[in-house]
Amino acid sequence: QVQLVESGGGLVQPGGSLRLSCTASGIIFSFSLYNLAWYRQAPGKERELVASITGAVSTTYADSAKGRFTISRDNAKKTVSLQLNSLKPEDTAVYYCNARDRRGGGDIWGQGTQVTVSS
């Protein structure tokens, strides 16, 4: 069974930065076959896609994340990261990493990590 473990969340002031990391464990023969993404869910709101990385360098970002967030992956270390810069109070949410094997199968989710942006 493949598992995702997230870390890096915390409390920061507006304008601050955090780096979220997600590491996959279990039997994975080729991590490069997984599409990876970060989602977030704020209180009272629906889960939303923040950023994704499908190929080696093919990335997408939500409009709210463009210019501030950067998604990256390391297939050798089986990790996906999200660099959060210039954080705003509206970025406060639980952030989840997601993986999907391009050969088929359902989504795999991390446990989530809390990001709180407040003065």
C-alpha positions as CSV (number, residue, x, y, z in Angstrom):
1,Q,0.0,0.0,0.0
2,V,1.4,3.4,-1.0
3,Q,1.2,6.1,1.6
4,L,1.9,9.9,1.5
5,V,3.2,11.7,4.5
6,E,3.2,15.5,4.6
7,S,5.1,18.0,6.7
8,G,6.0,21.7,6.8
9,G,2.9,23.4,7.9
10,G,2.7,26.0,10.7
11,L,1.8,29.5,11.8
12,V,3.3,32.4,9.9
13,Q,2.7,36.1,9.6
14,P,1.4,37.7,6.3
15,G,4.2,37.9,3.8
16,G,6.0,35.0,5.3
17,S,7.0,31.7,3.7
18,L,6.7,28.0,4.2
19,R,7.8,24.9,2.4
20,L,5.5,21.9,2.4
21,S,6.9,18.4,1.7
22,C,5.2,15.1,0.9
23,T,7.0,11.8,0.8
24,A,5.7,8.6,-0.7
25,S,6.4,5.3,0.9
26,G,5.6,1.7,0.1
27,I,6.4,-0.3,-3.0
28,I,6.8,2.1,-5.9
29,F,8.6,0.9,-8.9
30,S,8.5,4.2,-10.8
31,F,7.5,7.4,-9.0
32,S,7.7,9.2,-12.3
33,L,4.5,7.5,-13.4
34,Y,2.5,9.4,-10.9
35,N,0.8,12.8,-11.5
36,L,1.2,14.9,-8.4
37,A,-0.7,17.8,-7.0
38,W,-1.4,20.0,-3.9
39,Y,-4.9,20.8,-2.8
40,R,-6.2,22.9,0.0
41,Q,-9.4,23.2,2.0
42,A,-10.3,26.2,4.1
43,P,-13.0,26.1,6.8
44,G,-16.5,26.2,5.2
45,K,-15.1,25.9,1.7
46,E,-14.7,23.2,-0.9
47,R,-11.4,21.5,-1.6
48,E,-9.6,23.3,-4.4
49,L,-6.6,22.5,-6.6
50,V,-3.6,24.7,-5.8
51,A,-0.9,23.3,-8.1
52,S,-0.1,20.2,-10.1
53,I,2.9,18.7,-11.9
54,T,2.1,16.1,-14.5
55,G,5.4,15.5,-16.3
56,A,9.0,16.4,-15.8
57,V,8.3,20.2,-15.9
58,S,4.6,20.5,-16.9
59,T,2.9,22.5,-14.1
60,T,-0.3,24.3,-13.5
61,Y,-1.4,26.8,-10.8
62,A,-4.6,28.2,-9.5
63,D,-4.9,31.9,-10.2
64,S,-4.5,32.7,-6.5
65,A,-1.2,30.8,-6.4
66,K,0.5,32.1,-9.6
67,G,3.7,34.1,-8.8
68,R,3.7,33.1,-5.2
69,F,3.7,29.2,-5.0
70,T,6.0,26.7,-6.7
71,I,5.5,23.0,-7.0
72,S,8.4,20.6,-7.6
73,R,9.1,16.9,-7.5
74,D,12.1,14.7,-6.9
75,N,11.5,11.2,-8.4
76,A,14.6,9.8,-6.8
77,K,13.5,10.8,-3.3
78,K,9.8,10.2,-4.1
79,T,8.7,13.6,-2.9
80,V,6.6,16.5,-4.1
81,S,7.0,19.9,-2.5
82,L,5.1,23.2,-2.5
83,Q,7.0,26.4,-1.8
84,L,4.7,29.1,-0.4
85,N,5.8,32.7,-0.6
86,S,4.2,36.0,0.2
87,L,1.5,34.3,2.2
88,K,-1.8,35.9,2.8
89,P,-4.5,35.3,5.5
90,E,-6.7,33.8,2.8
91,D,-4.1,31.1,2.2
92,T,-5.1,29.6,5.6
93,A,-6.2,26.0,5.0
94,V,-5.3,22.4,5.4
95,Y,-3.0,21.5,2.5
96,Y,-3.1,18.0,1.1
97,C,-0.8,16.3,-1.4
98,N,-2.3,14.0,-4.0
99,A,-0.8,11.3,-6.3
100,R,-2.4,9.4,-9.2
101,D,-0.8,6.6,-11.1
102,R,-1.1,7.4,-14.8
103,R,-1.5,3.6,-15.5
104,G,-4.8,3.6,-13.6
105,G,-6.2,3.4,-10.1
106,G,-7.6,5.9,-7.6
107,D,-6.2,8.9,-5.9
108,I,-3.8,8.6,-3.0
109,W,-4.0,11.4,-0.4
110,G,-1.7,12.6,2.4
111,Q,-3.0,13.3,5.9
112,G,-2.9,17.1,5.4
113,T,-0.9,19.8,7.1
114,Q,-2.3,23.0,8.5
115,V,-1.1,26.3,7.2
116,T,-2.3,29.4,9.2
117,V,-1.4,32.9,8.1
118,S,-2.2,35.5,10.8
119,S,-0.7,38.6,12.4
